[in-house]
Amino acid sequence: MATLSVPLPKDLEEFIESQVRLGKLENKAAVVRRALRLLAEQEAIAAVLKADQEPSVRGDLDKLAKKLG
């Protein structure tokens, strides 16, 4: 597992420490890992929603090719 050193603003540092202090996660690293997993999940959902908005091709491909071509 890789280790990163990341400068954080005071408010994020305090938030991380509060999550540990409240017993929500076992340590600071677990808080950061959870946050990154949630971000990755949000990005995946956004990609699916964006793809859902893209036009799609439906129907008989031979007929569609003849119309295009």
C-alpha positions in Angstrom: 0.0 0.0 0.0 1.4 3.4 -1.0 1.8 6.2 1.5 1.2 9.8 0.6 1.9 13.0 2.4 -0.7 15.6 1.7 -0.9 19.1 3.1 -4.4 19.8 4.5 -6.2 23.0 5.6 -6.9 23.2 9.3 -10.7 22.5 8.8 -10.1 19.2 7.0 -7.5 18.2 9.6 -10.0 18.9 12.4 -12.7 17.0 10.5 -10.5 14.0 10.1 -9.5 14.1 13.8 -13.1 14.4 14.9 -14.1 11.3 12.9 -11.5 9.3 14.7 -12.3 10.9 18.1 -16.0 10.1 17.6 -15.1 6.5 16.8 -16.6 6.6 13.3 -13.3 5.2 11.8 -10.3 3.7 13.5 -7.6 6.2 12.4 -6.8 9.2 10.1 -5.8 7.0 7.2 -9.1 5.2 7.3 -11.0 8.5 7.1 -9.0 9.6 4.1 -9.4 6.2 2.4 -13.2 6.3 3.0 -13.3 9.8 1.5 -11.4 8.8 -1.6 -13.6 5.8 -2.1 -16.7 8.0 -1.8 -15.2 10.4 -4.4 -14.4 7.5 -6.7 -18.0 6.2 -6.3 -19.4 9.7 -7.1 -17.2 10.0 -10.2 -18.4 6.6 -11.4 -22.1 7.5 -10.9 -21.5 10.8 -12.7 -19.9 9.0 -15.6 -22.9 6.6 -15.9 -25.4 9.4 -15.8 -23.4 11.3 -18.4 -23.3 8.2 -20.6 -27.0 7.8 -20.2 -27.5 11.3 -21.7 -25.5 10.4 -24.8 -27.4 9.6 -28.0 -27.7 5.9 -28.8 -28.1 4.0 -31.9 -31.1 1.6 -31.9 -32.6 -0.6 -34.6 -31.4 -2.8 -37.4 -27.8 -2.0 -38.1 -28.1 -3.0 -41.8 -31.0 -0.5 -42.3 -29.2 2.2 -40.4 -26.0 1.7 -42.5 -28.1 1.9 -45.7 -29.6 5.2 -44.6 -26.2 6.6 -43.8 -24.7 5.5 -46.8 
